[in-house]
């Protein structure tokens, strides 16, 4: 038995050695170094095809002439067509070329016609020239342009990809933007806002304390820094141009909100209006303004519109008169809250704490809040408004306190610093199914966007809080992402918020949450130092909205045939007919605007 095992071992050893040798020979021996292949014709070729006869005879008249050892002159040519011999296909390049020349008449009919070849060459050259960037064009984001071009057919140049999307940016004197940031300590009497301008307006990094946020992309962003964020995003826009004649829109990078915030509380109207009047004069002297009288111009203001619509020159009146200056009446303004009664301003989202650098950070956050457990039915973060007769905040706080098992309350009375802490605010919203969003000093709240970011379904009490505001960013099917409760019913205590929300089915809640999670990319501003590829963020949608408006204005030069006070209705429904929401917008908001001393 031992001998048999020994023999088997030897046999296996021999087989292994044989396999190794075989593998080495196959993969390591350079076979091409051996004698080159030759082709030997044992008999002459009488006919190549029906139109070509015996080549050797046509060449020498002697079929039997053998290939000679000498070379040169006619003998060498004879060798090339003496078919009864050997041709070294690898080394005798001259022979191969000569044979190709002999066969050229035969192969001619298989070649493309000269005109077709020339035509194809011209097409190829035009295609290559088309793909090359023009020397005078500025390619800000070449990768993105190529991606857009590929999606639209793969042969678009930057000019065609940016057609109708070019934006010209005014090079304003620094007193209208950068110098204002140098005066950051005057932005807020009660809070130092200088750290808020760090990171291109995003503010200090938050990290991920208590694992409330995701790994990166979170900042302590001030709600009034939108102008800085937007301007820095615009610097990365892929269709900027230095030629205003081809621009569809002209951006005015004036920090209007930060400017007026310096003088809102302690100064007279002259101080508040000074830089706005200066801007109007500067723009009127520019040829870009004169082209269309400012109809293609727009600016972004990081405060509510009522801070820019002072209608009287009274030191006790609120705000400045930027948006009522006759010189600027044609300009479009984007604000965090628009007026329902004017058609030249448009609402865009408040900045939130989340500023993703890439698509993956958005998906990561969406997945996180999908898994979030929510133990409270509803919540409210805010302060009462005892001096505002129309406010329903007191009633909302009372109902929340009356339902301690279902409602969580974060009181934001003066001095409560928890309402200023992103961690506390986001923890509250992440733990609740519904988030109450009543009006405060004005229609809108930054809290609306923080709650949606947390996957909490917003509950509105006035259509001016969102439905008429953010037409470029939120769907018009309001019931798909929010709940509406009439503020008048709450005011007279006709409804129970607890009962209304408890009646909503689990299936409906799930569908609504899925919708608001889907909306998150629309409502956040990506980090200005990066660019999303798959998603459109709030900046992208705002720019699209501006370009669409400019296109409409360029094609419709006549004024609107309805009173501006019905603008909210026309923009939302395309009609100015009577509507059940008319009672919410019966009066101007100016008389309701109070001095704002808190965030919520």
C-alpha positions, 0 to 999 in steps of 0.5 A: 500500500505504501509503494502504491502511494509512493508511485501515485505521488511520483505520477502527480509530481511528473504531471505537475512538472509537465503542466508547468513546462507547458504553461511556460512554453505557451505564455513565455516563448516569443513565437514571432522571433522564429522564421517569418511566414512565407507564402508560396504560389505553386502555380501562376494566377491566371485570373484575379477577377473577370476584368483582370488577366494574367499579371505576370504576362502583362508585366514581363511576357514570360510566365516561367521567369523565376524570382532572381537573387539580384535586385534593382531596376526591372529585375526587382519589379519582375520579382514582385510579380513573379508569382511562382516564388516566395514573398517575405510578407513581414520584412520585404515591405518594398515588395508588398507596396509594389504588389499593392500598386499592381493590384490598385486597378483591381481594388479601385472599384471597392474604394469610396468615390473621391467626392464621397470621401471628400464629403465625409472628411469635411463632415468629420472636420466640421464635427471636430471643430464643433466640439472644440470650445470657442476661444472667446467663450468661458467654460465655467463647468466643462464637465457639466456642459458636456453632460448636458450636451450628451443628454441633448444629443451628444453634439451640442456646443456650449453655445447651444447648450446655454442658449436661452440660459446665459446670465450676465453679472454686473460688476458692482462697486464693492460698496454694494456687497463686499464692503457691507460684509465688513460692517457685519457687527451692525447687522443685528443689535442682539447677535454677532452675525460676523461668524455667519458670513464664514464658509461663503455665507453658510456659517460655522460648521455644525459637525454631527452632535448627538447624531442628529445630522448626517456626516457632513454638509451641516452649518449654523446658517443664519436665515438672512444670509441668502444674498451671500449664498446665492451670489457665491453659487452664481459664481459657479453657474455654468452659463455665465457670460461677459457679453450682455447682448447674448444674456437672457438675464442680468444679475445685480449682486447687491446685498439689499437685505444686509444693507437695510438690516444695519439701519432698521431700528435706530436710523432715519429713512435717509440712512435706510434709503441711501445705498438703494438710491445709489444703486438706482443711479448706478444702474441707470448709467449702465448700457445693459440697463438701457437695453430693456429698461431693466426688465431683464435685471434681477436681484436677490434680497435675503429678507421679507419683501416688506423690508423693501416696500416702505411707501411713505417717507416717515422715520417711524415707517418700516424698511426702505423703499428699494422696491417702490423706487420708480427707477427700479420698477421694472426689476425682478426681486427674489425674496424669502417672502413675496408680496401677494399684491405685486407681480415683480417679486417672487418667493424663494426658500429660506436657507436651512442648515443643510448644504450638501456637497454632492448627490450622495449627501442628499440621498444619505440624509433622505434615507436617514429621515425615512427610518426616523421614529416619530413619537409625537403626533405634532409639535410647535416651535415658536413664541406667542404674539400677544400684541398682534390681534390677528395672531393665532399663536396663543391658541396653538400653544394652548392646544399643544399644552392641552395635549402633552402626550401628542404635542411637543412644544419648544417655547421661543420666548425672549431669552430661550437660547434653545430656539437658536440651537440647530440641534434642538430645533431639528431633534424636535422636528425629527421626532414629530409627524406634523409641524405647525407653521402659523404666521408670525410677524409676517406670512412665512417662517424659516421653520417651514423649511427646517421641518420639511428638511426633517421629514415633518409634514407642515401644517399651514393656517394661511395660504400666504405662508407657502402656497402663493409664495414658492411657486418655483419650488413647491408643487401646486397640489398642496394636499400632497405635502401639507395640511391646511387648517383655517386660521379663523376656525382656530381663532374662534376655537371651532376646531381641535388640531389634535382631532384633525391630525389624528383622523388622517390615515396612516397610508395618507401620512406615509404618502405625504412624508414620502412626498416631502422627502422627495422635495428636500433637494428643491429646498436646500442650497448646495455648498457654493464650493461644489455642484450637484449632478443629479438633483436641482437645488433651490438655486437651480430652480430659482435660476430656471424661474428667472429665465422663464420669467425673462423669456415671458417678458421679452415676448409679452411687452404689453402690461398685464390687463388686471390689477396687481393686487390680484397677482397672487391669484393670477400667478397661482391659478392663471385667473383673477376670478373670485376665490375662497382665499380672497378673504386672506388677502383683502388688506395689505400686509404693511400694517401688520409688519412689526419689528422682528426681534427673533428668528421664529 
